[in-house]
Amino acid sequence: MHADHRGAGVVRASLFRMALPVVGGTYEVVGKLREGGMGAVYRVRHLLLDEPRVIKVMRASMEEDPHALERFRREAEMARRLSHPNVAVLHDFAEAQPGTFYMVMELIDGPSLSDVMGTRKLLPVVVLLDLAAQALDGLHYLHEEGIVHRDVSPENLMVADVAGRPVVKIIDLGVAKRPDEEGLTTTGIFVGKLRYASPEQLGTLRKDEAIDGRSDVYSMGCVLYHLLTGSPAYLAETPQAWVRQHVMERPRPFATTDRTVRVPEPVRHAVLKSLAKNRNERFASAAEFAATLRALRDALANEDGVEATKRHIASARAVLAAAREAGSEKGSPVSSGELVAGGLVPPLSGVPEPAATGGEEATVRLSSSSPAAARRSPGPGPGRGRVWAAVAASAALLLGAGGAWLFLRTKAPAPVAAAAPGVLALNASPWGRVVSIVEETSGARFEAGAVVTPCRIALPAGRWRVVVRGADGAEAAATAVVPAGEERRVHVDLPGFDVETAVRSVVPDGA
């Protein structure tokens, strides 16, 4: 009799499981994780393997859009041949019912970096450098496979716990493209997140140029800046303003977003190098950016010492745990009716509903330093100078000759270098390399070297003529009167680029 009761209990449990909606006879739907413009994402369980997974299904209303369907199929096609520790795995791609496609991905049991941001707690710098390097490893792999992600953002970077170590997983190849493909969507509207978009995605390339992996390097720089400071590299309120800032303006100074100076100066410069408007001035590849961040990570860990590093790791685990709890992957309740309406499962009858489941910023000076500048620029803190000096030689190679490890330096005649009381804040649309800066009265010449806009150049008081050259070789000039002890802002419009046209090309009317 006792055995019969146990058997009845087993039968009742199996009947309850059967009541849960099942996709393709294989995946039991547990709950909805999130919903976006293209469709919805559900947590599921593989019935035979008893493994949790994720199903991404295309929204029914999108199935009438051939371009949307093609993007969905292309995402699956790209994902199915990928295999890398830092890229989410595609398990399956199938048609639930005629016209309703879905893909099955690995379930990453951890928070996204967006969830981490939502805790309003900053991860230790040494940990962030490691996570960013992992993400760049995954991006480099995609680039080697001929894929540009184009939507690198905190939402698309998940952090899994693998044997007690946080491992970054890149998700969502929905807008990824190969470099030889068209840069914008077929409608001419930008697809992605404007907060992290590269200038190339916003229309700064010539027609014969294609977006490449350096676009993802820029976006990753935006993400890392945000994670390091808790504040975005660019801050805008409208799509038009976002476009202008990415295309024309330098990132917000670390002095305003990192007032406690928790981010060491070499890390700041590495991030700013990744954010150069001219992609040729960024890291040449995601792998180069990753190698630089690891060199800085190791230097920081060595300087902090073993015990401090252990505390950093413990702190990071606490933040990640809080973020995981806040962005729980259990899934919200989902009804059979919803799944039937969406075409994911066939109509069910007589089945109960499941229970709820819970341009680098370069300050260019004629002299290498000044007392005033020394007071304005806080150092990396007591005791850090020895380690940063020790890694400067190797990291400078990774950052590039004359790159962002130190402020850019220039050569100038002694009479000009004797006084530098004014500042020329120079910008150009979309970006440009400074060809020459000449004082019109005296003929004194400032040797611009490799200076790329946007930049700030310390100059003696006078009337200066500036010539800037764009990517296509076209030049434009402007004249600026630089007062003593003041800053003068000058903007140069290069031929062949109009920011208003760029805005209209990537931002829908009325946005």
N, C-alpha and C positions, 0 to 999 in steps of 0.2 A: 504493500500500500504506500509506504514511504517512497519507494522507487517510482511508483506511478506519479506521485506529486512532483517529484523532480523532473520526470519526463514531461509532464504538462507544462512545467515552467519553461523548459527548453523549447517546446512547441510554441508557446506564446511569444517568446523572445524572437524566434525566427519569423513568425508572422508579422511582428512589428517591423523587422528589418525589411521585409518584402513590401511593407506599406510605404517606404521611402521611395521617391521617384528614382528610376534607374535609366541612365543614358546608354544607348547602344548595347544593352544587356550586360554591361561591364562595370559602369561607374555609378555608384550610389550617391545622389546629391545630398549633402549634409547641410549646406547653408550658402547664402550669398555673401561674398567678400566685398565686392565693390561694383560700381556701375559707371560707365563712361559713355562718351559720344558714340563709340563704335559698337558697344555691346556691354555684356555683363561678365563677371568672373565669379565662379562658384567653387566652393570647397567640395571635393568628392572623395569617395573611398573606392579603391579598386577591389571588387568583390572577391576575386580569386587570390590576389596577393595580400589583401588586407593592408594596403598602403594608402596613406592620404595623398591626394594630388589636387590639382587645380584645373578646372575647365574654363576656357575662355570662349564664349559663344558670341557670334555676330548678332547684333540687334536686328530684329525682323524688318524694321523699317529701312535698314541699310541694304538689305538684300536686293532692292530694286535699283540700287546705284551700282552700275557695273564697275566703276572705279574703286568704290569701297570694297566690293567683293574681291577685286583683283589685289588690292592692298592686303587684305586678310589672307588670301592664298599665298601671296608673295612672302608675307611674314612667316607662314608655316614652312614654305619652301626653303627660306633662308635658315630658319631655326633647326630644321630636321637634320642638317648636315654639320651642325656645330657641336663641338665637344671641347669644353674648357672649364676648369674649376670655378671660374668667375663669370660664367654665362649660364643662365637657367636652361635646364634640359627640356627638350620637347619629346614627349613620350608617344603622342598619337595625334593624328589629324584625320577627321572623318566627317561624314554627313549624317546628322541625327535623323532628319526627315528631308524629303526633297527641298532643296533650297536653304536648309539650315546647317551651316558648317560650324564645327567647333574644333578646338585644339586642346590637348591635354598636356599640361606642363608639370614639372616638379613643384611640389609645395615647399616653399621656403619658410620654415618655421622660425620666423624672426621678424623684426621690424624693418621698415624701410628707413632710409636716412631722413625722409620727411617726417616719419613718426618720431625719430630722434629729435628733430628740430621742434616738434610739438611739445616736448617735455620742457623746453626753455632752459635746458641744462647743456652746457658745452662739454663735449668730450675732450679729454686731454690732447694736447697738440701732438704728442708722440703717437697716440693711437690714431688720430685723424690722418696723419701722414701715411701710416700703414694701410688704413682702409682706402685712402685715395690711390695709393700705389697699386693695390689689388684691382680696383676698378679700372685703372689705366692698363693693367695687364690684360683684362678682359677686352677692353677697347682695342688694344693693339692686336689682339688675336682677331677680332672682327675686321679690323683694317687689313690684316694680312690675308683674310678671306675675301677681300674686296667689298666689304660692307662698311658704310658710314652710318652710325646709329641715328644721329640728327635729333635725338630727344633725350640727351643726357641730363638728368634732373634727379633731385633727391627721391622723388616718387618711384623712379625706375632703378634705384640702387637698393637692393635688399641686403640685410645682414643676417646670415645664418650662423648657427652655433655648430661648428664641426669639431668634435673632440675637444671641446672647451675653448676653441679659438674662433674669434669672429671672422667670417669669410664673406666677402662681398659677392653678390650675384646680380648680374645685369639682366633686367627683364624688359619686355615690350619692344619688339622690333617693328612695331606697326607703321612707323614712318621712316624706317631705315631704307637706304638706297645705296646702290653701287655708284662710284664716282662718275661713271660715264652716263648715268641716267639724268633726267631732267631734275633741276634743283627744287622747283616748287611743285605743288600739286597741279593737276590738270586744270583746276579752276584759277590758278595763279595766286592762291591764298596760302600764306605760311601755315604750316602744320607743325606744332610743337609747343614749347613753353617760352614765351618771349623773355621771361626773366633770365633764362640761361642760353638764349640763342646767340649764335656767332654772327659777326657782321656779314659773312659770306651768305648766310641763310637769309639775310635781309636785303639782298640785292646789290652788293658792292662788287661782285665779280663781273668781268667782261663776258660776253656771250660765248666766247671760245674757251672759257675757264670753267672748271667743275669743282664742286665741293669735295674736299678730301678729309682725311683723318684729322687734320689740324683744326677743323671745325669742332670736332668732339673734344680736342684738347682745350679749346677756348671754353666750351660749356663746362668741362670738368673743372677748369680754373674758377668759373663762377660758383660752382657747387662748393668747392673747397674754401673759397673766400667766405661764403655764407656759413659753412660749418665752423670755421675757425673763429669768426667774430660774432656769430649770431645775427648778423645783418647782411643783406645782399650787397654785392659789389656795385649794383646800379639800383636806383630807387626811383620809380615813376608811378604815375597814377592812371595813365592812359596808354593804349597800345602805341599811339603815335609817339608818345614820350619815350617809351621803351626802345622803339626803333632808333630814334635820334640819339639816345644815350649810347647804345651799342655801337652805332656807326660813327658818331662824332665826338663823344666825350670820354674822358679817362675815368677809370673806376674811382669810387669814393676813397679818399685817402685813409689808410689804416689809422692815421692819427685821430680820426673822428669816429672810427668804428671799433678800435682796439685801444681804448684809453688806458687800460691797465698794462699794456705792452706784454701780453701773454704770448703773442706770436713773435718769435725771434726775427730779427731783421733779414737773415738769409732766406727764411721761409717766406716772408713777405715778398721779397724780390722774385723768388721762384714763381709764386702765384701771379704776380704782375707780369712776368715774362709770358706766361700762358695766356694772358689777357691782351696781348698786343693787338692793335687793330689790323696791322699788316701781318698776315699769317706767316710770312717769311721771317718775321722777327720772333715768332713763338718757338717752342720746342719743335724740333723737326718731326717728332713722332710721339705717340703716347708712351712708347717704351723709354724714350729719353726723359720725358717728364717723370715717369715712374722711378727710373734710376736716380734722378736727382732727389726726389722725395725720400727715397730709402737712405741715401747718403745723409740727408739732413735728419732723418729719423734716428739713425745710428749715432750721429754726433750728439743729438739731444739726449738720447738714452744714456750715452757714456758720461755726459756732463751731469745728468741728474743722479746717476748712481743706481745700484741695484734696488735698494729699498724704495727710493722714490718712484722708480719705474713700476715696481710691484703695486704701489699705491695708485698709480695712474691706471694700471690694468684693472684693479679692483673697482675704482671709480667708474671706469668705462663699462664694466659688467653691470654695475648698478643702474647706470643710465640706460643701457640697452635693454635690461630687464623691464624697467619702467616703460620704455617706449614699446616694447613687445606687448606688455599688458594693455597699454592704451590703444594700440592698433592690433588687437587680438585677431588671429587668423582663424578663429573658430567659425565665424560666419554668422550673419543675422538670419532670422527665420525666413524660410522661403516656402511658398505654397505650391502644390501641384498645379493649381490653376494658372499661376504665373508661368510655370515652365511649359505647360501645354500651349498657352497663348503665344509664348515665344518660340514655339516649334522645337524645343529641346527634347521633349518627351511626348509620346503619343497620349491621347486622352486616356485617363484612368477612370474606372468605374467601381463603386463599392469599396473604395480603399480610403481609410482614414488619413487625415493630414498628419505629417510628422510633428513631433513635439518640437518646440523652439530650442535651438542650440545656442544658445549663447554665441694798347701801345704801352705796354708797360708804362707806368708812371715814372718818367725820368726827369729829375731836376738836374739840369745841366748847368754847371758853374764854370767860370773861367779859372777860378782857383779851386783846389780840391776841397777846401773847407773854410769856414769862418767861425769866429766865436759865437756869433748869433745862431748860425746853423747848428753848431754843436749843442747849444742850449735847447733848440727846438727838436732835435732828433734824439730821443732817448735810446740808449744802448740796450743790448740784450740782457743786461742785469749782471750783478756781481758774480764773478767766477765763470761766466760763459765765454769770455773773450778768448781764453786759451783754446777751448775746443773748436770754436768757430774759426779761429785762425788756422787751426790744424787741418780742417776740412776745406778751407777756402780754395786751396790749389786744385784739388780734385773736383770739387763741386763747380768751380768756375769753368772748368772744361765742359761739364755737362750743361751749364747755363749758357755757354757760348762765349767766344772771345768778345770782350767789351760788352757782355750781356748784363743781366740784371742783378748779379751778385753784389756789385757796388754801383753807386750812382755813376752814370755815364760821365766820362771825362773828355775834355777837348783840349786842343792846342790853340794858343792864341799869342799874338805879339805881346811883349812885356808891357808896353804903354797901355794897352787895352786891359790887361790883367790887373793893372794897378788899382783899378776902381771898378766895382760892380754893384752900384747902389740900386739899380732898377731891375725889374723882372718882366720879360716878355712871355706871356702865356699864349702859346701858338696852337691853333687847331686847324684842321683842313677837312674837307668833305670829298671822298669818304675817309681818306688818310693819305699821307704823303711823306716823302723823305726830304728833309731840309737840304737844299743845294747850296745856298749861300746866304749870308747875313752881312750886309755892308752898311757902315755908317755913312750917310750921304754927304755930310759936310767934311769930315776928316779923311774919308776913304778907309778907315780902319775896318779890317775884315775879321769876322769870327769864323773859325774853321769848324763847320758843323759836324764833320765826320759822319757817323752813322745815326744821327738823330732822326727819329721818326715821330710824327705827330700822333697823339697830342703830347706836348712837352712844355716845360717851363724853363726858360733860359735867362740866366743872370747876365745883365749887360750894363755898361756904363750909360748914364743919361745921354740921350741923343736921338737923332732921327735915323731909324734903321729900315733898310729895304730888305725884305725877306723873299726868297724864291723857293718854291716847293714843287717837287716833281711827283706825279702820281704813278700808279702801277703801269700804265700804258705809255709812259714817257712824256705825257703832256705836262706842261709847267704853268704855274700861275704865280703872280707876285703881289705883294702888299707892302705898304709903308706904315710903320708904327713909330710914334713919338713916345719914347720910354722916359718918364720923369724920374728924377732922383728919388730913391726910397719908396717908389710906388710900383704897382703892377699894371701893365697894360695888356688887355686881351685883344687878340687879333684872330680873325677867322678867314681862311683862304678857301675859296670855292674852286675846285679843280674842274677843268672841262670834262664833259661826258658823264657827270653824275649830278643828279638833282635829288635832294633828300625828300622833297614832297612827292616826287614820282615814286621813290622807293617806298615811302609810307603807303601810298595808294596801292602799290603792287602786292603788299604783304598783309595789309590790314583791311578787312571788309568795310564797305561803306557803312557809316553809322556806328562803328564799334567805338 
